[in-house]
Amino acid sequence: MDTPAGHEQNADQVAYWNGPAGQRWADRQAAQDIVLGPVADLLIDRAKPKAGERVIDVGCGSGATTIAFAQKVAPAGHVFGIDISGPMLERARQSAPKNLPIDFALADATVYPFDPGSFDLLASRFGVMFFADPALSFANMRKALRPAGRLAFACWREPRENPFFMAPLQAAYKHVPKLPQQGPEDPGPFAFASEARVRRILGEAGFAGVEMEPCPLLLDAAIGRGLDGAVQGALEIGPVSRALDGQPEELRKAAANSIREGLAAFAKGNAVLLPASVWIVTARAS
């Protein structure tokens, strides 16, 4: 499978999302679309896409948000989904209805030659926290926007605000070593948790009118499949999957049992409702 030519500082991310991890995310596309559906709904509500507009969906992954935006801007509008993950983009191309105005590119948005001044909206659900030099990346993407074009994206807030991640991970840590400590500005899920950092990055990249709305959520990690479904999801992708990678089967089983015990407190019927919190960030090109 092809991999994109990206900015040299993003080489680690290109390798990661085109390796086994990217394939696992693609394989869980249907489940993740359900789990993260509330975030997509929030993003689209705040982004306010209008019929006829042109939209860039950054880090579009397996295409759920790209399709949702296209449904809002069709038939005269257009959505351009861009991602560095070949496995996920292949799934996106398979999923996108042929009658929607969508194109995809396997590329790094840091260096992609967007058509200048040709888009109304730059949007992303969890696709902008993995750039090594985000100010550089956002400056390149801003060039694609028309004057006063809009920016809207979702990113995770601090780990302590997100038991959705941390509850299963802390349970797994009873059995396996902790993942390497990431710096607050290292690429990763929580790289945009700091409000001050996000404002600084967007200001350096040429955006104005930055608004950051904290949005607490309850996400059903089980997608209606009970504790077994929630445990399976934790084991397949995300930080628990990375922590358990390469561990012997007996440790994996012990960690799974602890995760199940830890998540039992969040179970309601067949749902496992874990608290989560995101920023919905909006701004305009200046």
N, C-alpha and C positions, 0 to 999 in steps of 0.2 A: 504493500500500500504506500502511496506517495506521502511524503511529509513536507510541510511548507518550509520555504526559506524564510527565516525570521531574523530579527535583530539578534546579534550575537549574545547579548545579555539574557535573552529569553530562551537560550538553547536547552536549558534544563527542563523548562516547562514544555517545550516542543517535544522533547524526548519522552517525558512523563505521560503526556496526553495522547501520544501515538503508540504507547506501549500497552502492556496488559491492563493498566489502570484505566486508560481510555476505553479499551474494549469492554471492561466491566461496567463502566458508566453507560456505554451504548447498550449493553445487554439489559440494563435495568431501566431503560428509558421509560417504558410504560408506567412502572411503579413510581419513578421519581417525578414524572409529570403529575401524578395524583398527589404525592406528598407535598410538592412545592407549588401546587395549583393556587393556594391562597396568596403566595408571594407574587405569582404572575398576575393574578387579579388586581392586587394592590398597585403593581407597577403600571399596568395598562390604564387603570383608573387615573393615576397621577400624571402619566405621560400624555394623556388626552390625544391619541392619534385620531386624525380626521380623514374622511374620505378624500382620496386624491393625493394624500401626502406621500413623500418618499422617506423611508425609514432605514437606518442601519441598526441591525441587531448584533451587538458585539459579544463575542463568546457565546454564540447562539446554541452551541451544543447539539443536542438531537432535534432541535427545531420547534419545540412546543411554543415558545414565545414568538418565534418568527411567523409561525402559522397564525397565532392569535392576532399579531399586529396586521398581518396581511388581510385577515377577515375584516378588520376595521377600515383599512384604507382602500380596499378593492371597490370597484374594478379599475379605477383610473390611477390609483396609487401604485406603490412598489415597495417591497422590503428586500433588503440586501443582508443576508446572514453571513457572518464571517467568524471563523473559528480555526484554531490551530490543530484540532483533533480530527484526524482522518476517520477513525472508527465512528465517532459521534456524528460527523458531518455526513458520512454514508447513510447512517440511520435517518438523519434529517431529510436527505434527498428522497429516501424511500417513503417517508411519512407525509411529505408535503403534497397536498392535493394539486393535481395538475392544472386546475382551473384558477389557482391563486397566483397573483403577481409576485413571485418569489424567485430570487437567484441566490446561490450560495457560492462562497469562495473559501478554499482551504488556504489560509494566509494568516500572517501576523499583523494585527491592526496597527502595531507600532510603526511599520514600514510600508504598509500597503498603499499604493498610489490611488487613493480615492479621487473621484472626479471632484475638483474644487467647487465649493459653493453650490452643491446640487442636491442636498438633502435637508429636510425639514426637522428631523428628529433623530437623535442618537440615543439608543436605549440598550439596556443590558440587565439581565437577571443573573447576578453572581458571575459575570464574565470579565470583570475589570480589576479584580484583586490580585492578579497573577503576573502583572507586568513588573519587570525588574526596575524600570525607570518610568513610573506611571505618568509623570508630568510630560515626558517626551511622547509617550503613547497618546495621551489625551490631546496634546498639541497637534499631532498628526491627524487625529480623528476630527478635531474641531475644524480643520481646513475644509472638510467635506460638507460642513453645514453652511446653509445660506445665512446672510446677515440676520441676526436675532434668532437663528435656529435654536432648537431646544435640546436639552440633555435630561435624561431621566434614567436612573439605575437603582437597583437594589443591591445592598451589600450587608454582610453580617455585622452586628454589633459585638461587644466584648464577649469572650468565652463565658464569663460568669452570668451573662444574660441569656445564655443558650444551652440549657440542659439537653436540648435536642441533640447537640454534639457531645456534651461533657458527661452526661449521666452514663451512657454505655461505655464511654472511654475510661472513666474512672473505675468502672466495674472490671474492665479488661486489665487495667493496671494492677489489679490484685495478683495477676499471674504472669505478666510479661513486663519488660522494661519500658519506661516511658519513651515516647518519641523524642528525638532531639529538640531542644528548646529553640523556638523560632524567635528572632528579633521582631519588635513591633512593626518594623517596616519591611520585613522580608516578604516576598510573594507568598500568598496563601489565603485561606478562607477569611482570616481575621485581619488582613493587612489594611483594610479600610475601616476598622472599628473606631479609630480615633477621629472625632469630629474635626479637631484642629488640623490633623494631617490631610484629611480630604479637602478641607477648605483651602489649604496651602497648595496642594497639587492642582486643583482646578483653577485657582487664581494664577499660578505660574503658567498654566496651559492656555490661558486666555478666555476663561469663562467668568461670568458675572452673575449676580443675583442668586447665589447659591443658597438653597434651602435644604435642611436635613430634618426629616420627620422620623422620629423613633416609632416603630410599629411593633408592639408585642403581639405574638401569635401563639396559637396552639396547633402544632402540626401532628397529624396522625402518622406516626412512624410505622404503624402496622397496616395502613391502608385497608382497614376492616378485616384483617386476617389474624387478629389476636396477637398474643405475646410471641408466638412462633414467627409470625410475619415480621414483627419488629426486630427480633433477634437476627433473623435472616438478613434483613436490610442492613443492620449494623455490621454484620460479618462480611458483606459483599463489597461495600464501597465506603469511602470516608475514612476518618482517622482510626477507627477500630480495625478496619481492614489492613491499613498500613502497619499498625502496631503488631498485628498477629501474623503478618507476612513472614513466611519461612519458619514459623514456630512449629514444634512437634504437635501431632494430633491430640495428644492428651492435654497439652496446655490449651489448645484451641477449644476443646470440649469443656474444660474447666472454666475458661473465660466466658464461653457461651452460657453456661449455667449461671455464672455470677451476673451477666448482663440480664438474663431473664429475671433473676431475683430483683435486681435493681430497677428494672422497668415495671415490675408488677404494681408498684405504687401509682403508676400513671395510667394503668389500664382501666378502661370504662367499657364494659361489654367487649366487643371485638376491636375496639379502638385502643391505641396507646397514645395518649395526647401529651406530647412533650412541649414545654414552654420553649419558645424561640423569640428572637428579636432581631429585626433588621432596620437599617436606615433605608428610607426612600429619598434619594438625593435628586434634586432638580436644579437646573441652572439654564443659562442662555449663553450663546456665543456673543462675545463682545468685540 
